[in-house]
Amino acid sequence: FIIATIPSFLVFGGGISRPEGLLLLLMFVLYSIIFFSTNIIDAPTRHLPYGVHLFSELYTNTRNLFLGLIFLILSSLFIVFFVISLAEYLSFNLVFFSVVFLGLATTMPELMFGLKSALLRHPEFAMGNLLASIVFNATIIPGILSILSPVESSISKGVLVLNLGFTFVAFLLVSIVAYTGS
């Protein structure tokens, strides 16, 4: 919860400077070290059918993963371009339009992954995706962006309170679901 709220406080303070961006990246590294040192990751035992070679399966899956990532990167460039063009054409505020439409567009892959994981009865993938998404979106993305170009903001106190309120409620609901298992 704390990691998810840090960018909100930084933006409310006037923006995210390069040193604060570096601090966010260091927080991600620290989180990763703590996560991987406290969670024992068990690799499942693989029983491959006769005639299937591990290398060919690994190659195919790795190739498909990179092709999917390339497609995702290219499609994100088009989405940003078209959202900006549409917002300007409709004379909407770019911040409002990007919060609504870019937020929705960037969340769709995560939503589809979570739904597919749940339907295939792999809830651990859905929860892992959710937690990783929160950590990446709160540390890596604003950290890299602010190092490349410091982010200035004049967001009102009301927006901060709204953002923190929704973050807290989402955290609370996810915690309840994770704790109860339902």
C-alpha positions as CSV (number, residue, x, y, z in Angstrom):
1,F,0.0,0.0,0.0
2,I,2.8,2.4,0.9
3,I,4.6,1.8,-2.4
4,A,1.4,2.4,-4.3
5,T,0.8,5.8,-2.7
6,I,4.3,7.3,-2.9
7,P,3.9,8.7,-6.5
8,S,0.7,10.5,-5.4
9,F,2.5,12.3,-2.6
10,L,5.4,13.2,-4.9
11,V,3.1,14.6,-7.6
12,F,1.1,16.5,-5.0
13,G,4.4,18.0,-3.8
14,G,4.9,19.6,-7.2
15,G,6.2,16.8,-9.3
16,I,8.8,14.1,-9.4
17,S,12.4,15.3,-9.7
18,R,15.3,13.2,-11.1
19,P,16.6,12.3,-7.6
20,E,13.1,11.3,-6.5
21,G,12.9,9.1,-9.7
22,L,16.1,7.5,-8.8
23,L,14.8,6.9,-5.3
24,L,11.7,5.2,-6.8
25,L,14.0,2.9,-8.8
26,L,16.0,2.1,-5.7
27,M,12.7,1.3,-3.9
28,F,11.9,-1.2,-6.6
29,V,15.3,-2.8,-6.3
30,L,14.9,-3.0,-2.5
31,Y,11.3,-4.5,-2.9
32,S,12.6,-7.1,-5.4
33,I,15.5,-8.1,-3.1
34,I,13.1,-8.5,-0.1
35,F,10.5,-10.3,-2.2
36,F,12.8,-12.8,-3.8
37,S,14.7,-13.4,-0.5
38,T,11.4,-14.2,1.4
39,N,9.5,-16.1,-1.2
40,I,10.8,-19.5,-2.1
41,I,10.0,-20.1,-5.7
42,D,9.4,-23.8,-6.5
43,A,9.8,-24.8,-10.1
44,P,7.2,-27.3,-11.1
45,T,8.4,-30.7,-12.1
46,R,8.1,-31.0,-15.9
47,H,7.1,-34.2,-17.6
48,L,7.4,-33.7,-21.3
49,P,5.6,-36.0,-23.7
50,Y,7.7,-38.4,-25.7
51,G,9.3,-36.6,-28.7
52,V,9.0,-33.0,-27.2
53,H,12.3,-31.3,-26.5
54,L,12.6,-28.7,-23.8
55,F,14.8,-26.5,-26.0
56,S,12.2,-26.3,-28.9
57,E,9.4,-25.5,-26.5
58,L,11.6,-22.9,-24.7
59,Y,12.5,-21.3,-28.0
60,T,8.9,-21.1,-29.2
61,N,7.6,-19.7,-26.0
62,T,10.5,-17.1,-25.8
63,R,10.0,-16.1,-29.4
64,N,6.2,-15.7,-28.9
65,L,6.8,-13.6,-25.7
66,F,9.1,-11.2,-27.5
67,L,6.8,-10.9,-30.5
68,G,3.9,-10.1,-28.2
69,L,6.0,-7.5,-26.4
70,I,7.0,-5.9,-29.7
71,F,3.3,-5.8,-30.7
72,L,2.4,-4.3,-27.3
73,I,5.0,-1.6,-27.6
74,L,4.0,-0.7,-31.1
75,S,0.3,-0.7,-30.3
76,S,0.9,1.6,-27.2
77,L,2.6,4.1,-29.5
78,F,-0.5,4.2,-31.7
79,I,-2.8,4.4,-28.7
80,V,-1.0,7.4,-27.3
81,F,-1.0,9.2,-30.7
82,F,-4.7,8.6,-31.3
83,V,-5.7,9.6,-27.8
84,I,-3.8,12.9,-28.1
85,S,-5.3,13.5,-31.5
86,L,-8.8,12.7,-30.3
87,A,-8.5,14.9,-27.2
88,E,-7.3,17.8,-29.3
89,Y,-10.0,17.3,-31.9
90,L,-12.7,17.2,-29.2
91,S,-11.0,20.1,-27.2
92,F,-10.8,18.0,-24.0
93,N,-8.3,18.6,-21.3
94,L,-5.3,16.3,-22.0
95,V,-4.9,15.3,-18.3
96,F,-8.5,14.3,-17.9
97,F,-8.6,12.5,-21.3
98,S,-5.4,10.6,-20.5
99,V,-6.6,9.6,-17.1
100,V,-9.8,8.1,-18.5
101,F,-8.8,6.7,-21.8
102,L,-5.1,5.9,-21.4
103,G,-5.8,4.5,-18.0
104,L,-8.4,2.2,-19.5
105,A,-6.2,1.3,-22.5
106,T,-3.1,0.5,-20.4
107,T,-5.2,-1.5,-17.9
108,M,-6.9,-3.7,-20.5
109,P,-4.0,-6.2,-21.0
110,E,-3.7,-6.6,-17.2
111,L,-7.5,-7.2,-17.0
112,M,-7.5,-9.7,-19.8
113,F,-4.5,-11.5,-18.3
114,G,-6.3,-11.6,-14.9
115,L,-9.6,-12.9,-16.4
116,K,-7.8,-15.5,-18.5
117,S,-5.8,-16.7,-15.5
118,A,-9.0,-16.9,-13.3
119,L,-10.9,-18.8,-16.0
120,L,-8.0,-21.3,-16.5
121,R,-8.0,-21.8,-12.7
122,H,-4.6,-20.2,-12.1
123,P,-5.5,-17.5,-9.5
124,E,-1.8,-17.2,-8.5
125,F,-1.1,-15.7,-11.9
126,A,-3.9,-13.2,-11.5
127,M,-2.7,-12.2,-8.0
128,G,0.9,-12.0,-9.1
129,N,-0.1,-9.8,-12.1
130,L,-2.1,-7.5,-9.8
131,L,0.8,-7.1,-7.2
132,A,3.5,-6.8,-9.9
133,S,1.4,-4.2,-11.7
134,I,1.0,-2.1,-8.6
135,V,4.7,-2.2,-7.8
136,F,5.8,-1.5,-11.4
137,N,3.3,1.3,-12.0
138,A,4.3,3.0,-8.7
139,T,8.1,2.7,-9.0
140,I,9.6,1.8,-12.3
141,I,7.3,3.8,-14.6
142,P,7.4,7.2,-12.7
143,G,11.0,6.6,-11.8
144,I,12.2,6.1,-15.4
145,L,10.0,8.9,-16.7
146,S,11.2,11.4,-14.1
147,I,14.8,10.6,-14.7
148,L,14.4,11.2,-18.4
149,S,12.4,14.3,-17.9
150,P,11.4,15.6,-14.4
151,V,7.6,15.6,-14.0
152,E,6.0,18.9,-12.9
153,S,2.4,18.9,-11.5
154,S,-0.1,21.2,-10.0
155,I,-2.6,18.6,-8.9
156,S,-5.1,19.8,-6.3
157,K,-5.5,18.4,-2.8
158,G,-8.9,17.0,-3.7
159,V,-7.4,14.9,-6.4
160,L,-4.7,13.6,-4.0
161,V,-7.4,12.7,-1.4
162,L,-9.5,11.0,-4.1
163,N,-6.5,9.0,-5.4
164,L,-5.4,7.9,-2.0
165,G,-8.9,7.0,-1.0
166,F,-9.4,4.7,-4.0
167,T,-5.9,3.2,-3.6
168,F,-6.7,2.4,0.1
169,V,-10.1,0.9,-0.7
170,A,-8.6,-1.2,-3.5
171,F,-5.8,-2.3,-1.2
172,L,-8.3,-3.2,1.5
173,L,-10.4,-5.3,-1.0
174,V,-7.5,-7.1,-2.4
175,S,-6.2,-7.9,1.1
176,I,-9.6,-9.3,2.1
177,V,-9.8,-11.5,-1.0
178,A,-6.2,-12.6,-0.6
179,Y,-6.7,-13.4,3.1
180,T,-10.0,-15.2,2.8
181,G,-9.2,-16.8,-0.5
182,S,-12.6,-15.9,-1.9
